[in-house]
Amino acid sequence: MSESLDSTTRSSGTPEGKKPLKRRPENLAERIYAQLKDDIFEFRLLPGDRFTEQDIAAQTDASRTPVREALYRLQREGYVDVHFRSGWQVRPFDFRYFEDLYDVRIILETAAVRRLCERESTAPQLEDLKRIWMVPAEERLQDGPTVSGLDERFHMMLVEATGNKEMAAIHKSVTEKIRIIRRLDFTKPFRVEATYNEHAKILGLIIQRRADQAQSLLKSHIEESKAEVRKITLHMLHTARGE
């Protein structure tokens, strides 16, 4: 069980003679949720690890109510499972599940690209994306987490630019489910560079209304990311387990 919760969620001391401020339960639940999610993302809590609400409550100096609230939120998002009588478990890794979600992404995003290419006018969102991705090499960001967030937004904005709110909502749901592994694609500098290059090419093809080529490049871009993420995830899991 991760020890990282201790340093981030225990209340600090208060000046002598003053009463400690009472923490609002929803704020505490949010903090516990955020820390547990970070522990899962960073493989401090490994797939298959089991723990109880009492474990988390003891480590966070909290009652079981905010702990339970945080855990049920993580369960709804697909990160943990609850087992009758045996507590909680980090959901075991299922690569087939994630690869199926990547396939859904390909279907949604290539359909979005086709629609954008068939528009009479250029969607305004594409101008915003050009300012981020079609920049000189010296202006490119190198921080992995920052680029990861921008990458996620790039793909979401392509779908949002179609104006189909239902399609965008489905895509957003898929995006949130794969976030746990997708961000790993940006732990390698060469993947950051490849992302800038490929995003710029995809945007250029959409603006030129070259739908077939834009769809093909986007599909290979997502499939390459999927393969790279699988490789990095397996390496990180083996390293975390000391294998």
N, C-alpha and C positions, 0 to 999 in steps of 0.2 A: 504493500500500500504506500502511496506516495507520501513523502514527508513535506512536500513543498507547500502544503496548505498552512502549516504552522506559522511560517514567517510572513504570510500575506494576509491572514484573516484573524489572528488573535488581536484583541483590543490592546491598545497601548496604555501606559500609565497616565494618570491625570495629575495636574499640579496639586500640591498639598492644600487641603482646605476647600477644594472644589469637588462637587459631585460629578461622577463620570457621566458623560452624555449617553443617553439611551439610544442604541442603534435601532433604526427603523427596520422591522422584519423584512420588508421587501428589498431594502438595500443589502441586507445581509444575505438573503437568498440569491440576489444577483451576483454578489461577490463570490459566493460558494459555487454557483453555477459557472461563472467565468473561470475560476481557478481549476475546477474539475475538468472543464472542457479543454483548458490549456494543458493540463496533465495528460489528457488523452491524446491531444494533437502532438505533444512532444514525446510521446511514448514513455512517460513516467508511469502512467497507468497503461498496461499492455492489454491488447485484445485477449479476453478470457479471464482477466483478473477479477476476483470476487472481493466484495467488501460489504459492510453493513452500514445502516444509517448511524448506528452508535459510533462506528469508527470515524465517520466524517464529523459527527457532532463533537466528539472528543478532540479531534485535531483542530477544529475551527472555533472551539469554545462557544458553541451555539446549541440551541435546543434542536430537537428533531424536526420541528415544524418548518423552518427555513431550509433545512437540509433536504427534507422530503420534497419541498417545492422545487428546489434546484434539480433534484434527481428526476422528478417526473417531467420536468422541462427537457432534460437531456434524453429521457426515454422517448418523448414525442418527436424529438429530432433524430432519433435512431442511433444514438451513441451508446446507450446502456439498456439492459433488460432487467426486469425484476422477476425473482423466482420465489414462489410461495415457500415460506419457512427458511429459505437459504440466502436471503438478502439480494444484493445487486451484483451485476456482472457487466464489465465492459463488453460490448457486443463483439463476438469473434469476427475476424476479418473474412469477408466473403468477396473475393475478387470478381466472381461472376456477377454479383449484384452491382458493383461499381462499374464494371464494363458494360452492363446493360444500360446503366444510366448515361454513360458516355455515348452509347449508340443512340439514345433518345436525343441527346444534345446534337448529334450530327444531323438527325432528321429535322429537328426544329430549326437549327441554324442555317442549314443549306436551303431550307424552304424560305427562310427569312431573306437570305441573300438573293434568291430568285425574285422575290417580290420587290426588293430594293432596286434591282437592276431593271425591272419592268416599269418603275415609276417614271413619270414624265419629268419630274424635278428631283434634285438631290435632297435626300432627307437632311434636315438641319443637324441631326445628331452626328452625321458623318463629318461635318466640319469640326465639331468638337473633338472627335476621335483623331482627325488629321493633326490637330495641334498637339496631341499627346504622342502619337506613334510615328508620324511622318516628319521626324526632326533629324538634324545632323547627328552623327555618331557621338560627338562630344557633348551633346545635350541630353543624351539618354541616361536615365536613372539606372543605378546599379544595385540598389538595395532590394534584396529578394522579396521580403514581405510587402514592400510598397508596390513593386512591379506585379506581384501576385494579385493584389487588390485591383490594380489598374487592368490587368488581364481579364479578371472576372467581370469587371465593368464593361470592357470592350465587347465581350460576347453578349452580355445582357443588353447592351445598347443596340447592337445589330438587330436583335429580336424586337426590342421596344420600338425601334424606328419604323417597323412595319405598321404600327398603329393597332395591331391586334392584341388587345389586352388579355384575352384568355391564353393566347400563345405565350405572351410574356410571363403570365402568372405560372404556367406550367414550367417554363424554362427556369424561372427563378427558384421554384421548388427543387428542381433537379440540381441546380447550381449549389444550393445550400447543402444538399445531401452529399455531394462529392467534395465539398470544401476541405474536409479532413485530410484527403490525400492529394487533392489538386495542388495545394500550396507547395507541396514538396518539389514540384517541377521547377521551382525557382530557387532551389538551394544550390544549383550549379550555375556558375557564370555563363557558360556557353548556351544554356537554355534561355537565359535572359536575353542574350544577343539574338538568338534564333527567333524568339517571340517578337522582338522589335521588327526584325526583317520580314517575318511572315505577315504580321499584322499590317505593315505598310503595303505589302504587295496585295493583300486581300482588299484593303481599302481602295487602292488604285484600280483594281479590276472592277470593283463595284461601281466606282465613279465613271469608269469607261463603259459601263453596261455590258461587260463581258461575263455573262452569268455562268456559263459552263465552266470557264476557267476559274472563276471566283469560287464556285461550289467545289470544284476538284481540289483546289489549294486549301480551302477551309477544312474539307474532310480529312486530307492528309495531315494538316496541322493538328487537328484534334486527336487523330489516331496516333500520331507520334508522341503527343503529350501523354496519352493513355499508356503507351508502352513504357515511356520513360518513368512515369509515376509508379508503375508496377515494379520496375526494377529497383527504384530508390526505396520504395516502401519495404520490399523484401530485405534489402540490405539493412535498413534501419531496425527492422524487427529482429533480425538475427543478431545485430550488434547489441541491442537493448537486452536481449535474452542471454547474451554471453555465449552464443553458439559459434 
